[in-house]
Amino acid sequence: MSDKVPAKYRSKCRIFADILRAIKDSEQGRVTHLLHKANLSYDRLNYYLGELERSGLINKSADQERFIYSITAKGEKFLVEFAKVEAFGNTFGVEI
């Protein structure tokens, strides 16, 4: 028998929440900051940022040669609802 613990993968919703929290917690939602806070590779972060932007959860603007991301009201609502789902999962021992 193997004592290996299976790798835990984050759900798409959890990744969205991690990115949204990183944007909300930062004064300037720049890619470098988000890479570290959301713990994603550059390619995966860009993919998810595109999805979040298309979903209306974040806005993208340009500051000189860099992009800056900000959370929208819809993104704030996502975080509120996701926190409820997390609390539910924690109460019943379900991984979200």
DAVENGI-V299238 format. One record per residue. N is the residue number from 0. RES is the residue in one small letter. SS is DSSP state (alpha for helix, beta for strand, coil for the rest). PHI is phi in whole degrees, -180 to 180 (* if undefined). D_CENTER is the distance of its C-alpha to the mean C-alpha in Angstrom with 1 decimal. Layout:
N;RES;SS;PHI;D_CENTER
N;RES;SS;PHI;D_CENTER
This chain:
0;m;coil;*;35.9
1;s;coil;-100;32.8
2;d;coil;-94;31.0
3;k;coil;-67;27.8
4;v;coil;-90;24.7
5;p;coil;-61;22.6
6;a;coil;-65;19.3
7;k;coil;-98;16.4
8;y;coil;-104;13.7
9;r;coil;-81;10.3
10;s;coil;-73;10.3
11;k;alpha;-60;8.5
12;c;alpha;-63;7.7
13;r;alpha;-66;6.5
14;i;alpha;-63;4.2
15;f;alpha;-56;3.3
16;a;alpha;-62;3.8
17;d;alpha;-62;3.0
18;i;alpha;-68;2.2
19;l;alpha;-62;4.5
20;r;alpha;-64;6.2
21;a;alpha;-63;6.8
22;i;alpha;-67;8.2
23;k;alpha;-63;10.0
24;d;alpha;-78;11.4
25;s;coil;-98;12.7
26;e;coil;-74;15.8
27;q;coil;-131;15.3
28;g;beta;-74;11.9
29;r;beta;-91;13.4
30;v;alpha;-57;12.3
31;t;alpha;-59;14.0
32;h;alpha;-63;12.3
33;l;alpha;-66;8.7
34;l;alpha;-56;10.2
35;h;alpha;-73;11.4
36;k;alpha;-68;8.9
37;a;alpha;-90;6.1
38;n;coil;55;9.3
39;l;coil;-131;9.5
40;s;coil;-73;12.6
41;y;alpha;-59;13.4
42;d;alpha;-64;14.1
43;r;alpha;-66;11.1
44;l;alpha;-61;8.8
45;n;alpha;-60;11.4
46;y;alpha;-59;11.5
47;y;alpha;-69;8.0
48;l;alpha;-61;8.6
49;g;alpha;-62;11.8
50;e;alpha;-65;10.8
51;l;alpha;-64;8.8
52;e;alpha;-67;11.9
53;r;alpha;-63;14.3
54;s;coil;-82;13.0
55;g;coil;80;13.7
56;l;coil;-90;10.4
57;i;beta;-139;10.6
58;n;beta;-118;13.7
59;k;beta;-118;14.8
60;s;beta;-134;17.9
61;a;beta;-109;20.1
62;d;beta;-126;21.5
63;q;coil;58;24.5
64;e;coil;-102;23.2
65;r;beta;-113;19.5
66;f;beta;-94;16.7
67;i;beta;-123;14.9
68;y;beta;-112;11.9
69;s;beta;-133;12.1
70;i;beta;-85;10.7
71;t;coil;-95;13.3
72;a;alpha;-61;15.1
73;k;alpha;-65;13.7
74;g;alpha;-66;10.1
75;e;alpha;-61;11.7
76;k;alpha;-64;13.5
77;f;alpha;-56;10.5
78;l;alpha;-64;9.5
79;v;alpha;-63;13.2
80;e;alpha;-69;13.8
81;f;alpha;-66;11.0
82;a;alpha;-61;12.7
83;k;alpha;-66;15.9
84;v;alpha;-65;15.0
85;e;alpha;-61;14.0
86;a;alpha;-61;17.3
87;f;alpha;-60;19.2
88;g;alpha;-60;18.0
89;n;alpha;-64;19.0
90;t;alpha;-62;22.3
91;f;alpha;-107;23.3
92;g;coil;69;21.9
93;v;coil;-104;19.7
94;e;coil;-76;16.7
95;i;coil;-104;13.7
